[in-house]
Amino acid sequence: MTVAAGTPPSPPATAAGGRPLRRLSALLLAIVLAVRLGTLGTYPLGDSSEARYGEIARVMRETGNWVTPQETPGTPFWAKPPLYAWLGAAATYVFGVDEFALRLPSLLCGFAVLVLCALWARSLARASGSERDDAALLSCLILATTVLFFVGYGAVMTDPSLGLCTAWMMVAFQRAVIERSGGAVWRYGLFIAAGLAMLAKGPVAFLYVALPAALWATWCRRWRGIWQALPWLGGTALWAVIALPWYAWAEARTPGFLNYFLVGEHVMRYLKPGWSGDRYGNAHIEVIGTIWAYLVGAVGLWTIPTLMLVWPRHAWIERARTWCRDDARLFALLAVLTPLVVFTFARNLIWTYVMPVLTPLSVLLGTELAARCAQAPAWRRTVAAVATASAALLCVGVIGWAPLRANGSSFAAPVAAWRRQAQADPGAPRALWYWGRKVPASLRFYSRGAAEAAPELDARLAQLVPGARVYIAIVPEQLPALRQMAQGNGFGLTVIGQVKHAVIAEVAR
């Protein structure tokens, strides 16, 4: 349990009690990370997010334009800064343009977050009854087996790089300010991470770190300590050198970017439910407080021991009071709660918004559970059961369920059939049209940009000469109408590739 100020720490876990759990934790962590690495390239990029960000990275490499992310050549993508695209495009030069290369940077970010999680947990364990190594190992296992970490840090998206930057900033704050470490790696590292966060997802990163730090400084009356501990002049200059040049260059290349990104994406998106200015999708109108449901889904089975720790109520109140007297634990607690409270009143949300809070939450939970497990066999059995079940479910899901879902929501398989068809008859035209106004991202990615939007398909078919052949990409619901259209224009239709949500058919006159 948490130890109040002046109370001697509880003895560490005995060899008989602690060693089996330690071995199990290390084994499960190794298995989970190995399975995640081994499955990165085993299923396709699905619409819309993964395929969109993967295609942006592919287009960046193809065009050589490393300043302006583009959905298609010549069409700027203003919704996110470019760090994810830089990492993905760079990885393709080593591993080729495929799913493994594009997902690998996210997983590497996850590995780095786990290292930071271990360092943070070791710091917090000094004030608890747990062994530092046990707390670090269990915190990492908890984090690695949360649903959102396992899924998100192996997906093509912007949030993994943001999660790494915010974790780096939090640990740097812990080391440089709370522990008063004079190490430059932490004092200047905080500003480096802040600059990279601006390139990862923008100013939203400061909600996860700066606001909790400000609340902590106010509560602990440590504003002067923050001022003295950090190199504000040199650090701010370092932050500006990292972050600002790209923003200025991006605005110069595509005027209007700063207004859309800083005002639209960071203000209007959260303050105006149903915001109609979104260029890249529909605003998510959720019930107030949805962020807490997202947190439960993101944490997964670790919700069970978390609830056990906060019940009964009087025990939780006493623990909260103890944590409020512990500067290190208080900051970690504020890093968890502050963003969640802010997002409680926002209605335009997606579940990845809770990703940065998983690191401090896992650190708090891991150090507390390590102390409990050191004293009580019942807690060791509970933690072992939850960890084993979480690891098993995640591994089975990514091996068995993820490929089925991804294949059903991606044009990867139909495009592969289109390529085989074209290779079998090299002299035949390879035109690939999509019946709609905007080509789905997975169709653009797997066709390497060859797919062309054809909203007025009937008129285009009527213009084809006898003997012409064209391939049409559609969703399955459009197949009857396409068949009728083809027959009306004197064409034959053959489906060459079909999955749950994607079809490619050959239309020949």
C-alpha positions in Angstrom: 0.0 0.0 0.0 1.0 3.6 -0.2 3.2 4.8 2.6 2.4 8.0 4.3 5.2 10.5 5.1 7.3 9.3 8.1 6.2 5.7 7.9 8.9 3.2 7.1 8.5 1.5 3.8 7.1 -2.0 3.7 9.6 -4.8 3.2 10.2 -6.0 -0.4 8.7 -9.1 -1.9 10.2 -12.3 -0.6 12.0 -14.5 -3.1 9.3 -17.1 -2.9 6.5 -14.7 -3.4 7.9 -12.1 -5.7 10.2 -14.1 -8.0 7.4 -16.1 -9.8 5.4 -12.9 -10.6 8.6 -11.2 -11.7 9.4 -14.0 -14.1 5.8 -14.1 -15.4 5.8 -10.4 -16.0 9.1 -10.5 -17.9 7.8 -13.4 -20.0 4.5 -11.9 -20.8 6.1 -8.5 -21.7 8.5 -10.3 -24.1 5.7 -12.3 -25.7 3.5 -9.3 -26.2 6.2 -7.2 -27.8 7.4 -10.0 -30.0 3.9 -10.8 -31.2 3.3 -7.1 -32.0 6.5 -6.9 -33.9 5.9 -10.1 -35.8 2.4 -9.1 -36.9 3.1 -5.6 -38.1 3.1 -6.6 -41.8 0.6 -9.5 -41.7 -2.6 -7.5 -42.4 -3.3 -4.6 -44.8 -3.8 -0.9 -44.0 -7.6 -0.3 -43.5 -9.7 2.6 -44.4 -9.7 5.3 -43.4 -7.0 6.4 -40.9 -4.2 3.9 -41.4 -4.4 3.9 -45.1 -4.7 7.7 -45.3 -1.6 8.2 -43.2 0.3 5.4 -45.0 -0.6 7.0 -48.4 0.5 10.4 -47.3 3.9 8.9 -46.4 4.1 7.1 -49.7 3.2 10.3 -51.6 5.8 12.2 -49.6 8.4 9.8 -50.8 7.2 9.7 -54.3 7.0 13.5 -54.8 10.0 14.4 -52.7 7.9 17.1 -51.0 8.9 16.8 -47.3 7.3 20.1 -46.3 3.6 19.7 -47.1 1.9 16.3 -46.4 -0.4 15.5 -49.3 -3.3 13.1 -49.6 -2.7 13.0 -53.4 0.0 14.8 -55.3 -0.9 18.5 -55.3 -3.6 18.2 -52.5 -2.2 19.4 -49.2 -3.3 17.6 -46.0 -3.6 20.3 -43.3 -5.0 18.2 -40.4 -1.7 17.1 -38.9 2.0 18.1 -38.8 4.4 15.9 -40.7 6.4 13.9 -38.1 4.4 10.7 -38.7 4.9 11.1 -42.5 8.6 11.8 -42.1 9.1 8.6 -40.0 7.0 6.4 -42.3 8.5 7.7 -45.5 12.0 7.3 -44.1 11.2 3.7 -43.1 10.2 2.8 -46.6 13.7 3.5 -47.9 14.9 0.7 -45.6 12.1 -1.8 -45.8 10.2 -0.9 -48.9 6.7 0.5 -49.3 4.7 -1.9 -47.3 2.7 -2.3 -44.1 5.7 -3.3 -41.9 7.7 -0.3 -42.8 4.9 2.1 -42.2 3.9 0.6 -38.9 7.4 0.1 -37.6 8.0 3.8 -36.5 4.9 3.6 -34.3 6.1 0.4 -32.6 9.6 1.9 -32.1 7.9 4.9 -30.4 6.1 2.4 -28.2 9.4 0.8 -27.2 10.8 4.2 -26.3 7.7 4.9 -24.2 8.2 1.7 -22.3 11.8 2.7 -21.4 10.5 6.0 -20.1 7.8 4.3 -18.2 10.4 2.1 -16.5 12.5 5.1 -15.6 9.5 6.9 -14.2 8.3 3.9 -12.2 11.7 3.4 -10.6 11.6 7.0 -9.5 8.1 6.7 -7.9 9.0 3.3 -6.3 11.5 5.0 -4.0 8.6 6.3 -1.9 6.6 3.1 -2.0 6.9 -0.3 -0.5 7.8 -1.9 -3.8 11.2 -2.9 -5.3 12.2 -0.5 -8.0 12.8 -3.2 -10.5 9.5 -4.9 -9.7 7.6 -1.6 -10.1 9.3 -0.8 -13.3 8.7 -4.2 -14.8 5.0 -4.3 -13.8 4.4 -0.8 -15.0 5.8 -1.6 -18.4 3.7 -4.8 -18.5 0.5 -2.9 -17.6 1.2 -0.3 -20.3 2.1 -2.9 -23.0 -1.1 -4.9 -22.3 -3.5 -2.0 -22.3 -5.7 -2.3 -25.4 -4.9 1.2 -26.8 -1.2 0.9 -26.4 -1.1 -2.5 -28.1 -3.3 -1.3 -31.0 -2.1 2.3 -31.3 1.6 1.7 -31.0 1.5 -0.7 -33.9 -0.7 1.4 -36.3 0.0 4.1 -38.9 -1.2 7.2 -37.0 0.0 10.4 -35.5 -0.7 9.5 -31.8 2.3 7.2 -31.2 4.8 10.0 -31.8 2.7 12.3 -29.7 2.6 9.7 -26.9 6.4 9.4 -27.0 6.9 13.2 -26.9 4.5 13.7 -24.0 6.0 10.8 -22.0 9.5 12.2 -22.6 8.3 15.6 -21.4 6.7 14.1 -18.3 9.7 12.1 -17.3 12.0 15.1 -18.0 9.8 17.2 -15.7 9.9 14.5 -13.0 13.7 14.3 -13.2 14.7 17.9 -13.7 12.1 19.7 -11.5 10.7 17.3 -8.9 14.0 15.3 -8.3 16.1 18.4 -9.1 18.4 16.5 -11.4 21.0 18.7 -13.1 21.4 16.4 -16.1 21.2 18.2 -19.4 19.5 15.2 -21.0 16.4 16.0 -18.9 16.7 19.8 -18.5 17.1 20.4 -22.3 15.4 17.1 -23.2 12.1 18.5 -22.0 12.3 21.4 -24.6 13.5 19.0 -27.3 10.5 16.8 -26.7 8.2 19.8 -26.7 9.5 20.9 -30.1 9.0 17.4 -31.5 5.5 17.3 -30.0 4.7 20.4 -32.1 5.7 18.4 -35.2 3.9 15.3 -34.0 0.4 16.7 -33.4 0.7 20.4 -32.5 -0.1 22.5 -29.4 -2.5 19.9 -28.0 0.6 18.2 -26.5 0.8 21.0 -23.9 -2.6 20.0 -22.5 -1.1 16.7 -21.5 2.0 18.1 -19.8 2.1 21.9 -19.3 -1.4 22.2 -17.7 -0.8 19.3 -15.2 2.7 20.9 -14.5 1.1 24.3 -13.8 -1.5 22.8 -11.5 1.2 20.9 -9.7 3.4 24.0 -9.3 0.4 25.9 -7.9 -0.6 23.2 -5.5 3.0 22.6 -4.3 4.0 26.3 -4.5 6.9 25.4 -6.7 6.8 28.0 -9.5 10.1 29.4 -8.4 11.6 25.9 -8.4 10.4 25.3 -12.0 12.0 28.6 -13.0 15.3 27.7 -11.4 15.4 24.1 -12.5 14.9 24.6 -16.3 17.1 26.4 -18.8 14.3 28.7 -20.1 16.3 30.9 -22.4 18.4 28.1 -24.1 15.5 25.6 -23.9 13.0 27.9 -25.5 15.5 28.7 -28.3 16.0 25.0 -28.8 12.2 24.4 -29.0 11.8 27.3 -31.5 14.6 25.9 -33.7 13.0 22.5 -33.8 9.3 23.5 -34.2 8.9 26.9 -35.8 10.7 26.6 -39.2 8.4 23.9 -40.5 5.3 25.9 -39.5 6.6 29.0 -41.2 7.6 27.0 -44.3 4.3 25.1 -44.4 2.3 28.4 -44.3 4.5 29.9 -47.1 3.9 26.8 -49.3 0.1 26.6 -48.7 -1.3 29.9 -47.3 -4.2 29.3 -44.9 -2.6 26.3 -43.2 -1.9 28.0 -39.8 -5.5 29.3 -39.5 -7.1 26.0 -40.3 -4.7 23.9 -38.1 -4.2 26.2 -35.1 -7.8 27.7 -34.9 -9.9 25.0 -36.6 -8.2 21.8 -35.4 -7.3 23.0 -31.9 -10.2 25.3 -31.0 -13.3 24.9 -33.1 -13.0 21.1 -33.1 -13.5 21.0 -29.3 -15.6 24.0 -28.6 -18.2 23.7 -31.4 -20.0 20.3 -31.5 -20.7 19.3 -35.1 -18.0 21.7 -36.4 -18.6 21.9 -40.1 -15.1 23.2 -41.0 -13.5 19.7 -40.9 -11.9 19.1 -44.3 -11.1 15.5 -43.7 -14.1 13.8 -42.2 -17.1 14.4 -40.0 -17.0 15.9 -36.5 -17.6 13.2 -33.8 -20.5 14.3 -31.7 -20.3 12.4 -28.5 -22.1 12.5 -25.2 -20.4 14.7 -22.6 -18.1 12.5 -20.5 -17.4 10.0 -23.2 -13.7 10.3 -22.6 -14.1 8.2 -19.4 -15.7 5.4 -21.4 -12.8 5.6 -23.9 -10.4 5.3 -21.0 -12.0 2.1 -19.7 -11.9 0.6 -23.2 -8.3 1.7 -23.6 -7.2 0.2 -20.3 -9.0 -3.1 -20.9 -8.9 -5.7 -18.2 -6.6 -3.5 -16.0 -9.7 -1.7 -15.1 -10.4 -4.5 -12.6 -7.4 -4.1 -10.3 -7.8 -0.3 -10.7 -11.3 -0.5 -9.3 -10.1 -2.8 -6.5 -7.6 -0.2 -5.5 -10.2 2.6 -5.2 -12.7 0.5 -3.2 -13.7 1.0 -0.4 -14.1 4.7 -0.7 -12.5 5.6 2.6 -9.3 3.8 1.6 -9.1 5.7 -1.7 -9.6 9.0 0.1 -6.8 8.3 2.5 -4.5 7.2 -0.4 -5.4 10.4 -2.3 -4.4 12.5 0.6 -1.1 10.6 0.9 -0.4 11.1 -2.8 -1.1 14.8 -2.6 1.7 15.0 0.0 4.1 13.2 -2.4 5.2 15.6 -5.1 6.2 12.9 -7.6 2.9 10.9 -7.3 0.9 14.1 -7.3 2.3 15.2 -10.7 1.7 11.7 -12.2 -1.9 11.8 -10.9 -2.5 15.2 -12.3 -1.0 14.1 -15.7 -3.7 11.4 -15.7 -6.7 13.4 -14.5 -6.2 16.9 -16.0 -6.6 15.9 -19.7 -9.5 13.6 -18.8 -11.3 16.4 -16.9 -10.8 18.8 -19.8 -12.0 16.4 -22.4 -15.0 15.5 -20.2 -16.7 18.6 -21.6 -15.6 18.1 -25.2 -18.0 16.2 -27.5 -15.8 15.9 -30.6 -13.6 13.0 -29.5 -12.0 9.8 -30.6 -10.5 7.2 -28.2 -6.9 7.8 -29.1 -7.1 11.1 -27.1 -6.5 9.0 -23.9 -3.2 7.5 -25.3 -0.9 10.0 -23.6 -2.5 9.5 -20.1 -1.8 5.7 -20.3 1.9 6.2 -19.4 1.4 8.0 -16.1 -1.6 5.8 -15.3 0.5 2.7 -15.8 3.3 4.1 -13.6 0.9 4.8 -10.8 -0.9 1.5 -11.1 2.3 -0.5 -11.5 4.0 1.0 -8.4 0.9 0.6 -6.3 0.3 -3.0 -7.4 4.0 -3.9 -7.0 3.7 -2.8 -3.4 0.5 -4.8 -2.8 1.9 -7.9 -4.5 5.0 -7.7 -2.2 2.7 -8.2 0.8 -0.3 -10.2 -0.2 -0.5 -13.5 -2.2 -4.1 -12.6 -3.2 -2.9 -9.5 -5.0 -0.1 -11.5 -6.7 -2.7 -14.0 -8.0 -5.0 -11.2 -9.2 -2.3 -9.3 -11.0 -1.0 -12.5 -12.6 -4.5 -13.5 -13.8 -5.2 -10.1 -15.3 -1.8 -9.8 -17.0 -2.1 -13.3 -18.5 -5.6 -12.8 -19.7 -4.8 -9.3 -21.2 -1.7 -10.6 -23.0 -3.6 -13.7 -24.3 -6.6 -11.7 -25.6 -4.4 -9.1 -27.3 -2.2 -11.7 -29.0 -5.2 -13.8 -30.2 -6.9 -10.6 -31.4 -3.9 -9.4 -33.5 -3.2 -12.8 -34.9 -6.8 -14.0 -35.5 -9.2 -11.1 -35.6 -7.2 -8.1 -36.9 -6.4 -9.6 -40.3 -10.0 -10.5 -40.9 -11.2 -7.0 -40.0 -8.5 -5.3 -41.9 -8.9 -7.4 -45.1 -12.6 -6.7 -45.0 -12.2 -2.9 -44.8 -9.4 -2.5 -47.3 -9.0 -2.6 -51.1 -5.7 -4.5 -50.7 -7.0 -7.9 -51.8 -9.1 -6.6 -54.8 -6.2 -4.5 -55.9 -3.9 -7.6 -55.8 -6.4 -9.4 -58.0 -6.4 -6.4 -60.4 -2.6 -6.6 -60.6 -2.7 -10.3 -61.3 -5.3 -9.8 -64.0 -3.2 -7.1 -65.6 0.0 -9.2 -65.4 -1.8 -12.1 -67.1 -2.6 -9.9 -70.1 0.2 -7.3 -70.4 -1.2 -5.7 -73.5 -4.6 -4.9 -71.9 -5.4 -1.4 -70.6 -4.9 -1.1 -66.8 -7.3 1.9 -66.1 -8.7 1.7 -62.6 -11.7 3.9 -61.9 -13.5 4.4 -58.6 -17.2 5.1 -58.8 -17.4 8.1 -56.5 -16.0 11.6 -55.9 -13.0 10.7 -53.7 -10.9 7.5 -54.0 -10.6 5.6 -50.7 -7.2 5.9 -49.1 -6.6 2.1 -49.2 -7.4 2.0 -52.9 -5.0 4.9 -53.5 -2.3 3.3 -51.5 -2.4 -0.2 -52.9 -2.8 0.9 -56.5 0.1 3.3 -55.9 -2.0 6.2 -56.9 -3.3 4.6 -60.1 -6.9 4.7 -59.1 -8.9 7.6 -60.6 -12.2 9.0 -59.3 -15.1 8.7 -61.8 -18.2 10.2 -60.2 -20.0 10.4 -63.6 -19.3 6.8 -64.5 -22.2 6.3 -66.8 -21.0 9.1 -69.1 -17.4 7.8 -69.1 -18.5 4.2 -70.0 -20.5 5.5 -72.9 -17.4 7.1 -74.4 -15.4 3.8 -74.5 -14.8 2.3 -77.9 -15.7 -1.3 -78.8 -13.1 -3.7 -77.4 -12.2 -1.4 -74.5 -11.7 -2.7 -71.0 -11.7 -0.9 -67.7 -11.6 -1.9 -64.1 -14.1 -0.3 -61.7 -13.6 -0.1 -57.9 -16.8 0.1 -55.8 -18.3 -0.8 -52.5 -20.5 -4.0 -52.6 -23.7 -2.0 -52.3 -23.0 -0.5 -55.7 -22.6 -3.8 -57.5 -26.2 -4.3 -58.7 -26.3 -0.7 -60.1 -22.9 -1.1 -61.8 -24.1 -4.4 -63.4 -27.2 -2.7 -64.7 -25.2 0.3 -66.0 -22.7 -2.0 -67.7 -25.5 -4.0 -69.4 -27.2 -0.8 -70.5 -24.0 0.3 -72.3 -23.4 -3.0 -73.9 -20.6 -4.2 -71.5 -19.9 -7.4 -69.8 -19.0 -7.4 -66.1 -16.8 -9.8 -64.2 -16.0 -9.4 -60.5 -12.2 -10.1 -60.1 -11.8 -9.2 -56.5 -14.2 -8.8 -53.6 -14.0 -8.5 -49.8 -16.6 -7.3 -47.3 -16.4 -3.6 -48.1 -14.5 -3.4 -51.4 -15.0 -4.8 -54.9 -13.1 -4.4 -58.2 -14.9 -5.5 -61.4 -13.7 -5.8 -65.0 -16.0 -4.1 -67.4 -15.4 -4.9 -71.1 -17.2 -4.0 -74.3 
